[in-house]
């Protein structure tokens, strides 16, 4: 089949593109290569994809309505995996307009392309941040997500609502995936693992928020990608028997689904840091800080629905995943 992968120069998008090509699918990747973080890292991810005969790349911004419309008209995609977005909870506090352009306008251009070109299935990235002020653990797609605490989270919730509208009005099959703290080789520099590692190897102090009293459902990149690859074959269908009063909000009478995709077992931040210290062989200097605005205390994914649907649970422990990340880090950043 022929896939459009948005955010193909990104952490998750590059790996998904590689996996699809390995399975014999043709992939057209798009990305605007913005400078939110190191552009060279994005270009190096693309260099890894260049030798793949089934992969082609186009630099394109999601907010370019005419450009996205022309791409859909030219390419005749079968399916779309939409991973591009302006990322980062903390960045959204200072740069809200970037999130409106990429995450709202950008999502709408993709929905319009899917609508007008009869795409078989749109799989898109949502986020665990939509759970906001939820305190019930683990986070379940049965729960309300009406109290986001960052603009980033609000845009991801909006993406789910927009997708449902298109599933309902135009029968576009959509599946939203609420990602939980993805980490691993080729990760973004604004993510905790790479930030921590850069500082530890330089002998600088790392900022540990809420005095280390945080936990996250850390999920290794390969486990996330496996879930994406499997779920795109599980296309939602309309269900005339669906009843809003009795059913989960993650389903619908329309061809619409939302899943959590995570490890399903939270890890304390201090244990995550310990795994990193062990892999590096260096003890971190820790600067204990108060809680950051927009942050949540804990995340924990109830992934039972996804497991039942695709028959896969993450396989990688934090110790193993962090070790693989450190091996990549040394090769990529310290080889000189």
C-alpha positions in Angstrom: 0.0 0.0 0.0 0.9 3.6 -0.2 1.2 5.6 3.0 1.6 9.3 3.9 3.6 9.7 7.1 3.6 13.2 8.5 6.5 14.2 10.8 8.7 11.7 9.0 11.9 13.5 10.2 10.6 13.2 13.7 11.5 10.8 16.5 8.5 8.4 16.0 7.8 9.3 12.3 11.2 8.2 11.1 11.0 4.9 12.8 7.4 4.2 11.5 8.5 5.1 8.0 11.4 2.6 8.2 9.1 -0.2 9.5 6.5 0.4 6.8 9.1 0.3 4.0 10.6 -2.9 5.5 7.1 -4.4 5.2 7.0 -3.6 1.5 4.9 -0.5 1.6 5.5 2.7 -0.3 5.9 5.7 2.1 5.8 9.4 1.3 7.1 11.3 4.3 6.5 15.0 4.9 8.0 17.4 7.5 8.6 21.1 7.7 12.0 20.6 9.4 11.4 23.5 11.8 14.0 24.7 14.3 12.1 23.8 17.5 15.0 21.6 18.1 18.3 20.7 16.4 17.6 20.5 12.7 20.7 18.3 12.1 19.1 15.6 14.2 16.1 15.6 11.9 18.2 15.6 8.8 20.3 12.7 10.1 17.1 10.7 10.7 16.1 11.4 7.1 19.6 10.3 5.9 18.9 6.9 7.4 15.7 6.7 5.3 17.2 7.9 2.0 18.7 4.5 1.0 15.2 2.9 1.2 13.8 2.6 -2.3 10.2 2.7 -1.1 10.7 6.0 0.8 10.4 9.5 -0.7 10.4 12.8 1.2 8.8 16.2 0.6 9.4 19.3 2.8 6.0 20.6 3.5 4.2 22.5 6.3 0.9 21.1 7.6 -0.5 24.6 7.7 0.1 24.9 3.9 -3.5 24.2 2.9 -2.9 24.3 -0.8 0.3 22.3 -0.6 -1.3 19.5 1.5 -4.4 19.4 -0.8 -2.1 19.1 -3.8 -0.1 16.3 -2.2 -3.2 14.3 -1.6 -4.4 14.9 -5.1 -1.1 13.8 -6.7 -0.3 10.8 -4.6 -3.4 8.7 -4.2 -2.6 7.5 -0.7 -4.2 4.4 0.8 -3.6 5.2 4.5 -2.3 8.1 6.5 -0.2 8.0 9.7 -0.3 11.6 11.1 2.5 12.1 13.6 3.6 15.7 12.9 2.7 18.3 15.5 4.3 21.1 17.5 5.5 19.1 20.5 6.2 20.0 24.1 4.1 20.9 27.1 6.3 23.6 28.5 7.0 25.3 25.1 3.3 25.7 24.6 3.1 28.1 27.6 5.4 30.6 25.9 4.6 29.9 22.2 0.8 29.2 22.0 0.4 30.3 18.3 2.8 27.6 17.1 0.4 25.0 18.5 -2.6 26.6 16.7 -0.9 26.5 13.3 0.6 23.0 13.6 -1.8 21.1 15.8 -5.2 22.6 14.9 -4.9 24.0 11.3 -2.4 21.2 10.5 -4.7 18.4 11.7 -7.6 19.9 9.8 -5.7 20.0 6.5 -4.9 16.2 7.0 -8.6 15.5 7.8 -9.7 17.4 4.7 -7.2 15.4 2.5 -8.5 12.1 4.0 -12.1 13.2 3.4 -11.7 14.2 -0.2 -9.5 11.2 -1.2 -11.3 8.3 0.5 -8.4 7.3 2.7 -8.9 3.8 4.2 -7.6 4.7 7.6 -6.2 7.8 9.4 -4.1 6.9 12.5 -3.0 10.1 14.3 -1.0 11.0 17.4 -2.9 12.2 20.5 -1.2 12.4 23.9 -1.5 11.2 27.5 -1.5 14.9 28.4 -5.2 15.1 27.5 -5.9 13.5 30.9 -4.9 16.8 32.6 -6.3 17.0 36.1 -7.4 13.3 36.1 -6.3 11.7 39.3 -7.7 8.2 38.9 -5.1 5.7 38.0 -4.5 4.1 35.6 -5.6 6.6 33.0 -8.4 5.0 31.0 -10.0 6.0 27.7 -13.3 5.6 29.6 -12.3 8.6 31.6 -13.3 12.2 31.0 -10.6 14.4 29.4 -12.2 17.8 29.8 -9.7 19.4 32.0 -6.3 19.8 30.2 -3.7 21.9 31.9 -1.5 23.0 28.9 -2.4 24.3 25.5 -0.5 21.4 24.0 -2.9 19.0 25.7 -5.9 21.1 24.7 -4.9 20.9 21.0 -4.5 17.1 21.3 -8.0 16.8 22.8 -9.3 19.1 20.0 -7.7 16.7 17.4 -9.7 13.9 18.8 -12.9 15.9 18.6 -12.1 17.1 15.1 -11.5 13.5 14.0 -14.7 12.3 15.5 -16.6 15.0 13.5 -15.0 13.8 10.2 -15.6 10.2 11.1 -19.3 11.0 11.8 -19.9 13.4 8.9 -17.8 11.9 6.1 -17.2 8.3 7.3 -13.4 8.8 7.5 -12.1 5.9 9.7 -9.9 7.5 12.4 -7.9 6.1 15.2 -6.3 8.3 17.8 -3.3 7.1 19.9 -2.6 8.7 23.2 1.2 8.3 23.6 2.7 8.0 27.0 6.3 9.3 27.4 8.1 7.8 24.5 11.9 7.5 24.8 14.8 5.8 23.1 17.5 6.3 20.4 17.1 9.3 18.2 14.8 11.0 20.7 14.3 14.8 20.8 16.7 17.0 22.7 13.8 18.6 24.7 12.9 15.2 26.2 14.1 14.4 29.7 16.4 11.5 28.7 18.5 13.4 26.2 18.5 16.6 28.4 19.7 14.6 31.4 22.3 12.7 29.5 23.8 15.9 27.9 24.2 17.5 31.3 25.5 14.4 33.1 28.3 13.7 30.7 29.3 17.4 31.0 29.3 17.2 34.8 26.4 19.7 35.0 23.5 19.5 37.4 20.2 18.1 36.1 16.9 19.8 37.1 14.6 17.3 38.9 11.1 18.6 39.1 8.8 18.2 42.1 11.9 17.0 44.0 11.8 13.8 42.1 8.3 12.9 43.3 7.0 12.1 39.8 6.3 9.0 37.8 5.8 8.4 34.1 4.6 5.5 32.0 7.9 5.5 30.0 7.5 3.6 26.8 10.4 2.5 24.5 10.3 3.7 20.9 10.2 0.2 19.3 7.2 -0.8 21.5 5.3 2.3 20.4 6.1 1.7 16.7 5.0 -1.9 16.9 1.7 -0.7 18.3 1.3 1.8 15.5 2.1 -0.7 12.8 -0.4 -3.2 14.2 -3.2 -0.7 14.8 -3.2 0.7 11.3 -4.5 -2.7 10.1 -7.4 -2.5 12.5 -9.7 -0.1 10.8 -12.7 1.2 12.8 -16.2 0.6 11.4 -19.5 2.3 12.0 -21.7 0.8 14.7 -25.4 1.5 14.5 -25.9 -0.2 17.9 -23.6 2.2 19.8 -25.3 4.1 22.6 -23.7 7.2 24.0 -25.3 6.8 27.4 -23.7 3.4 27.9 -20.6 3.2 25.8 -17.0 4.5 26.3 -16.2 7.9 24.8 -13.3 6.2 23.1 -15.8 4.6 20.7 -18.7 5.9 18.6 -21.4 5.0 16.2 -19.0 6.5 13.6 -15.8 4.7 12.4 -13.8 6.2 15.3 -11.5 4.9 18.0 -9.1 6.2 20.6 -6.5 4.1 22.4 -3.9 4.6 25.1 -0.5 3.4 23.8 2.0 3.0 26.6 4.0 0.6 28.7 1.2 0.1 31.2 3.5 0.3 34.2 4.6 3.6 35.7 8.2 4.1 36.7 9.4 6.6 39.3 11.5 9.5 37.9 14.3 8.7 40.3 14.4 5.1 39.2 14.6 6.3 35.6 17.5 8.6 36.5 19.2 5.7 38.3 18.9 3.5 35.2 20.6 6.3 33.2 23.3 6.7 35.8 24.0 3.0 35.7 24.2 2.9 31.9 26.5 5.9 31.8 28.6 4.9 34.8 28.3 8.4 36.1 26.3 9.7 39.1 24.2 12.7 38.3 24.4 16.0 40.2 20.7 16.7 41.0 19.1 20.1 41.3 15.8 19.5 43.1 13.1 21.8 41.8 9.5 22.6 42.5 6.7 21.3 40.1 6.6 23.0 36.7 3.5 24.7 35.4 1.6 22.4 33.0 3.2 19.2 34.4 1.2 16.3 36.0 2.4 14.3 39.0 1.9 10.8 37.4 1.0 9.1 34.2 -0.1 5.5 33.9 -1.8 4.0 30.8 -4.6 1.4 30.9 -3.7 -0.3 27.6 -6.0 -3.3 27.8 -8.2 -2.2 24.9 -5.2 -1.8 22.6 -3.8 -5.2 23.7 -7.2 -6.9 23.0 -7.3 -5.2 19.6 -3.7 -5.8 18.3 -2.5 -8.6 20.6 0.7 -6.8 21.6 2.1 -5.5 24.9 5.3 -3.6 25.2 8.3 -5.8 25.8 11.1 -3.4 26.8 12.0 -2.7 30.4 13.3 0.8 31.4 16.7 -0.6 32.2 17.0 -2.2 28.8 15.6 0.8 26.9 17.8 3.3 28.7 20.9 1.1 28.0 20.0 1.1 24.2 19.6 4.8 24.3 23.0 5.3 25.9 24.6 3.1 23.3 23.1 5.2 20.6 24.0 8.4 22.4 27.7 7.4 22.6 27.7 6.5 18.9 25.9 9.6 17.7 27.2 12.3 20.0 30.5 11.1 21.3 32.1 9.2 18.4 34.4 12.1 17.7 
